[in-house]
């Protein structure tokens, strides 16, 4: 007769060996091995010099010290550049605002549980959201600059399309996770699709929508600092001009100003998110 210690040891051994007896374990380790083999093959095929990676940071420090330091902070006192900062903030605000308003309706139409038409409206709304999200905001900016010319309008439209795709998907996912009890009650009373959304859906997702809206504006502001690189207005145009003219010290100053504005935006967004979380 086995003692309790021996039985416990046998059970532990059986438990350890059982990990390798199931097909899912073989599949899991096979996938991991395949990823490692593909990674090694990619490094070899692309001829990536891994030995140069170790010395990259030293060369990067030399370039920053010799070319980009000290930053030409006096360049930021330029009135035109200060105006470009204001334009960037306005562009981010308008693009996010227009995009969020349209994204609310898109999230409603793209939510399978409350879509006005699951056969027609739902797939079209999903396809539109996917199309807006799959195209980078810089590509949208290039497209609108080509059509409308240089200025803030292409930048606002590019950020609008970006915000529609970004927030529309998140809105739809929030709507699909609501409690359908209130929705069914309003439907049973003969409520229209709009009444169902306003009185049955929106009260449940209001706080979540607010948080998503704040995060969307935060991301749109970061994108607004660079869409001007392709002629869509704002700070990006000054960044491109100084890079093309090899004005490295001015470029460093512009990059520092962008980082400073993004940090301020992050603090404002964090403060707003805390206020929203307290409102729950």
Order of alpha helices (4+ residues) and beta strands (2+ residues): alpha-alpha-alpha-alpha-alpha-alpha-alpha-alpha-alpha-alpha-alpha-alpha
